[in-house]
Structures are given as structure tokens and as C-alpha cells.
Amino acid sequence: MTSLPPPVPRGGRSRSASKTPKADAALALRFDWRNIAYHTLVSRALDDIEETTNKNRANVPREHVVLYQFSARGHDVAQAILGSLITHPHDGVSAYYRSRPLLISLGLTIEDAFASPLGRSGGFSDGRDIGVVCNLPNRDGPVVMPMSGDVGSQYTPCAGWAQAIRYYADVLGDDSWDGAIGLVLGGEASVATNGFWSALTIATTLSLPMLFYVEDNGLGISVRGDMQTPGGDIARNLASFANLLTREGDGCDPEASAALLAECVDHVRSGKGPALVRLTVPRLCSHSGPDNQRGYRTDAEINADAQRDPLPRLRQFLVPSRLSEQEWAELEAEVARDVQAGLQAARARPEPDPASVSRWVYADDSPGSPEAFGGLSRAERATLDGTTEPVEGGDVVRFAEAVRRTLRRELEVNKKVLVFGEDVGRKGGVHLVTEGLQKQFSDRRVFDTSLSEEGIIGRSVGMAIAGLMPVAEIQFRKYADPAAEQLNNCGTLRWRTANRFASPIVVRMPGGFGKDVGDPWHSLSDEVRFAHAYGWQVAMPSNAADAVGLLRSAMRGANPTIFFEHRSLLMTSDGSARYPGDDYVIPFGAANVLRAGTDITVVSWGALVHRCAAAADTFGNRVELIDLRTIAPWDRNAVLESVRKTGRCLIAHEDNLTAGFGAEIAATVAKDAFWQLDAPVDRVAVEDVPMPYHPVLLDAVLPSVELIAARIEALLTA
Ligand SMILES: Cc1ncc(C[n+]2csc(CCOP(=O)(O)OP(=O)(O)O)c2C)c(N)n1
């Protein structure tokens, strides 16, 4: 994106909101304080009950035990105030384990709030995730994206949501998104994480509508805040950050918190750019159920924090000037009734069904199966039907051209597609695969990103949850390392929310050896890592036609996909093929039998397929060569059927031998085709050495045509 609004002037020191009597009156009218008090009291009651029935207590029946408890005591009042400002139907929230008061104020039912920590069926995870790691899919109001257990990982998906707001409003012309914001919550320790800085860079460079809400209780489990940022005050430290409004104050003072939060939310909603607000709050509890605070907090410190409890201050602020004593008493009675009813309903829910535990790792589009929040809807996908029949007589294209044409076509037919990554926009990618696309589709749809892979993938997740189809490029396979956390969380997102949410994204990732060159950074393959991760589809096309079909399938699909672009195929004409057409699709998990043979099955994928084909040439029609095309899912049937016929199997890949994907195939063949085998299953692969630079070293580690042929020969004569 190039056309940013003018930067907010550097703000100098952050400050608290200044108040005038007029502002006070407007503020008083703006907040429904009874509601805020109700949500706070509900949150307190939940914490009270959970803390007194946790697993350390005797004589509580097992089925009434919260296995892992996180209290929000002390953080609750400010969150309830914040929640009352999150009112736009397209507001998107990314939160963490201490954010339950906010969720309650956004519509989380008391029953669900209880049932999930109790591990009961239904609710936001169907017993799969820690109770307070929650979410709130909401088609008519603010959405809380699925939380994650790893601190800091909440930030970049929120930046993605905020960028999606701008995309819907500015590019798709949907004015129902005008004025929406992304809100992210984090503790003060989370400001030390990569995710925080990555999101801050994205939000400030793109001037996104994003509010960072830092609740500073001074402790990250036991570590003090001045270890997370010098002096312990992130708002002060960021006061001179360009394009960022910073504010801070006392989160125990309801009136001051309300004024600060209203100012920040208004700033962000009005399109002036991101804001960060830091509120100090006490942690009136241990870090979590298993923590007893011994060793890092003295009784005096615990007592001093107890004096700062914001709940009595809220009562004092409201009674008698805004609520009478009697109204407060009625409110407490109402909360007690509602909480008891919610508790009973939660306890009456059955335990989750063990038979369902493996459901929802991937999308289930069978008729009647519920639709998740996120990704293209089924109806949208139905308008993008493709064909598995290639067109006749397409021109011969190189691998890179095939990918480019597919991206171009999908950008044309689906306005929700965005293509981005480092250098992807103006330059057209360091491999030039996206060359010309920005010119054709604008810098809002095809764009460069900041240099943060965590930011690229986390942002993609937030965009996908908001209903877009992000196609992210990781410049080289090795540079997916900094994004590992976001990639892993993306893959499990559907499963851990029991299909309430999904984030189908496509990650294009060049890797593997190049034409006569290699090195440990640009030539990593290591695809097995993604096959091992949950929830991902992994495509490893060996040629241009398969690249078209698989990439289109991924971009019209409902599951996140790693799309591997082999460097040697990008750099040579090895993978050239006839262009199979603008609507060509290949389903995942369908191998291609490249040549039929009688005596041995050779299984491969990616660029090594071409070396296997050359090796097979020496053996006439004795070799059956299978190009797997995708390793997650992989076509077991095609491999087993072939091996049962030939009686021999060699697997060839570029990834490490040890625990490479060949080991998975070998184990499957050894078990399920054992009685048909005439020789041991063999593998040829790189022998657990990083890719070297000099061509003679590269040749020494990569399986050569000659080596593959020798191993085929050995098996045939075994
Ligand atoms: C990436 C990661 N590292 C470590 C942890 C373990 N951990 C859980 S909470 C926490 C402290 C977080 O403190 P803060 O962000 O201030 O939030 P608070 O708990 O105080 O609300 C740590 C270290 C984690 N969950 N994720």
C-alpha cells in the first residue's frame, strides 16, 4: 500500500485524558454503568466459584472440577468498560486467557463460560481447549477470534483483521465495515514478544484501525514488568512512535479508565490510525490454578494489591450517585441467580464424546455439516467451480509462469483474493513469480509486507477469519521459521474450536536446491514438518500443470495449504508443461502415475521426480513412477496398489532421510503390502546434511540420477 493517511504527529510523552465538566457529562451518558457492573460481577462470581472448586480442593466431585483455572480478578472492571465500547458489528477482537470479562460483556453466555473450563461438550471448544482460551463467532456483532495459549500470538491476527476492515471498506466498497476496529488485549509481558512488535509495525506503517490494550499487572507469571520493557512502561516507551496514539492510566479507576478507553476507541474508529493504551491493574490471584505465588510475591505485596481491587471502587463510583443501595443489591441478587442457573446448566451438560475427537482437523463439506466462521463461504466457493479436465493444446509454460497465471486468474474471478509477501508487490517477488500483478490489480490487492514472517502469516490468519482469501509468500522455505507459531496455530484453529472457526490461507513457499546452487538458507526442503503439523494440506508439485491445478484447488478450498514452489523448477524448464486452462483443478491426495511399470514402484514428489524419471529411462517398462503431488493428504491407495503389483518400492526425496516423509510411506508399505513385497522397501534421500553452497558439495548430497538408478537396480536384483 502506498497511499497512507498522513502520519499522526509524534506525540511526546503519553498522558492521561484531560477532563472537563462537559466531557464528564457526555461520558456519563455514553456508558451503561449498570451493565458494566453486571458483567464485572458475573466475572467475579465465575472466578469465585472456579477458585473454590479447583482441583486442589478435597470433596469436590471430579465432574465439578475445573482442570485449569485462570482468574481475571482485578482485570475485570476495565475490561467490562472496554467491552461496552466494542459495538460495531465488524469489530474484531484478539484476546488472551485473562480476557473472559471482555467476552462476557460481548455476549459469552454464563453457561458456556462455565462449561468450557469444566471441559463439557459444546461451547467454544467442545472440551478440546483450556476453558479460558475462548472465542466468539458472531455473524451480527463483534467477533472474538480464537485465542491461543502462546503469549504474543494474539497480536498479528488482529492486524490482519484490521487490514481486512480496510479492504472490505476501501477495496470491496462495503461500507458496513466503515468505523470497525481491531482490538487486541495483552498483558505487559506480552509486549516483549515478536508478535507484539510485528503487529505494531504493521498497524503503524499501514495506519490500521487497531487498538492495542495492554493490561499491566506488573507480573508475567513471576517476572516483573521492567524485564519486558525498560522501566516497565510500554506506553511511555512508545510515546514517540510515529503513527501511534499512546495513553495510559489507572485501570482501577472506573471513570478515568472510561475516559481513556473512549478516547482511544474514538481515535481508532475515526480512521486516525492505531492507538495503544496501557492500564495498570492488580492481579488479585495467582497466575493460574497451579501457581501459589510463593517465592516471588510477599504477603505485603499481595495485600497491597488487594487494596487496589477495582470492584469496591466501581461500587463506590456508582452508589449512590448512579445506582441506589437497593439497585446495587438487586443487581447482586440478579447476578447470583444468573450465575447459579448458568452453573447448573453447564454441569448438566455431558462430557465431550471421545468418538468425535478426531473430527474437524480438516473441513467437512458433507451435506448438513455446520459451516465454520472464516474463509470463503460454501456459497462463494460454489460459484468458483473448476474442472479436473485440462484444456487441449495449451501453450507450454514454465513453472513460474503457471503460478503467475493462476494467481492472476484467481485475482480476477475472486475479489477476496489478496497476494502479498516480502518484495511481492513492486518487484514482483525475488523469484519474479508475481511480476506485473501489482500493476494490474493495485497495491491494495498485491502488496509488499514488512519483513516479518510472523506478521505475514498471523495477518493472513486474521484476514481469513474475516472472510478473505490471503495468499502469502514466504520468500524462502527456511524463512518460515519465524512464523512457526502462527503456522501451527493456523493449522489447529478449526479443530480447537470444534469447527466454530477456520482460517484457510495459502502459503506459497519456494525452497529446495536451485540450478547448480544451494546453501543452508535458500535451499531447505523439510516439507515433512508441515505434513507433521495438524490441519495443513501440503502440495509439492513437480510441473507447471500440477502447479496450476493444485494452487487453484487450494485458493478455492476450505483448508490451509502450504504450496511448495521448488527453486530448481522456478529456475529451469524442468517443470515446463502445457497450460491446463484457467479453471483447471487437481484434488489434494491424488497421485499421478507418470509411467506404468511392472517390477518396481518409485515414489517421489517435487523436483526429484525429474531425476527419478531420468533414472527410470534405463529400465524400459520395469519402473512404475508415482508423483505424489501432495504429501498431506497423500495417496496411500495409489502407492499400495502399485507396490502390490510390482512387489518392490523405492522412495526418493530431497528432505532428510531420518524421519523424512519417505519413512511414513515405507512404514505404510511395509505393513499394508508386506505379503506382496519381493524386496525390502528402500529410500534414497539427503543423508541428514544441510544443503551446501559449492556445486561439488551440492552434488555430493543430492540424490543423483545415477544413484537413484543404482538403487533401483539393487532392488530389482535383490
Ligand atoms: C510463547 C509463550 N511463552 C511462555 C508462555 C508461558 N506463560 C504463560 S502466561 C506467561 C506470562 C504472561 O504474562 P502477561 O502477558 O503479563 O499476562 P498476565 O498473565 O500477567 O495477564 C507465560 C510466561 C506462553 N504461554 N507462551
PDBQT file of the ligand as one rigid body, heavy atoms in Angstrom, charges set to zero:
ROOT
HETATM    1  C1  LIG A 801       5.162 -18.079  23.898  1.00  0.00    +0.000 C 
HETATM    2  C2  LIG A 801       4.892 -18.399  25.321  1.00  0.00    +0.000 A 
HETATM    3  N1  LIG A 801       5.905 -18.418  26.210  1.00  0.00    +0.000 NA
HETATM    4  C3  LIG A 801       5.667 -18.702  27.512  1.00  0.00    +0.000 A 
HETATM    5  C4  LIG A 801       4.394 -18.981  27.937  1.00  0.00    +0.000 A 
HETATM    6  C5  LIG A 801       4.140 -19.314  29.411  1.00  0.00    +0.000 C 
HETATM    7  N2  LIG A 801       3.408 -18.182  30.015  1.00  0.00    +0.000 N 
HETATM    8  C6  LIG A 801       2.086 -18.202  30.133  1.00  0.00    +0.000 A 
HETATM    9  S1  LIG A 801       1.482 -16.806  30.722  1.00  0.00    +0.000 SA
HETATM   10  C7  LIG A 801       3.009 -16.104  30.890  1.00  0.00    +0.000 A 
HETATM   11  C8  LIG A 801       3.144 -14.709  31.424  1.00  0.00    +0.000 C 
HETATM   12  C9  LIG A 801       2.340 -13.718  30.661  1.00  0.00    +0.000 C 
HETATM   13  O1  LIG A 801       2.208 -12.508  31.368  1.00  0.00    +0.000 OA
HETATM   14  P1  LIG A 801       1.406 -11.268  30.825  1.00  0.00    +0.000 P 
HETATM   15  O2  LIG A 801       1.486 -11.233  29.341  1.00  0.00    +0.000 OA
HETATM   16  O3  LIG A 801       1.851 -10.065  31.542  1.00  0.00    +0.000 OA
HETATM   17  O4  LIG A 801      -0.097 -11.604  31.176  1.00  0.00    +0.000 OA
HETATM   18  P2  LIG A 801      -0.777 -11.861  32.603  1.00  0.00    +0.000 P 
HETATM   19  O5  LIG A 801      -0.724 -13.347  32.835  1.00  0.00    +0.000 OA
HETATM   20  O6  LIG A 801       0.008 -11.119  33.612  1.00  0.00    +0.000 OA
HETATM   21  O7  LIG A 801      -2.153 -11.378  32.472  1.00  0.00    +0.000 OA
HETATM   22  C10 LIG A 801       3.977 -17.009  30.479  1.00  0.00    +0.000 A 
HETATM   23  C11 LIG A 801       5.439 -16.776  30.521  1.00  0.00    +0.000 C 
HETATM   24  C12 LIG A 801       3.373 -18.974  26.979  1.00  0.00    +0.000 A 
HETATM   25  N3  LIG A 801       2.112 -19.260  27.292  1.00  0.00    +0.000 N 
HETATM   26  N4  LIG A 801       3.639 -18.656  25.699  1.00  0.00    +0.000 NA
ENDROOT
TORSDOF 0
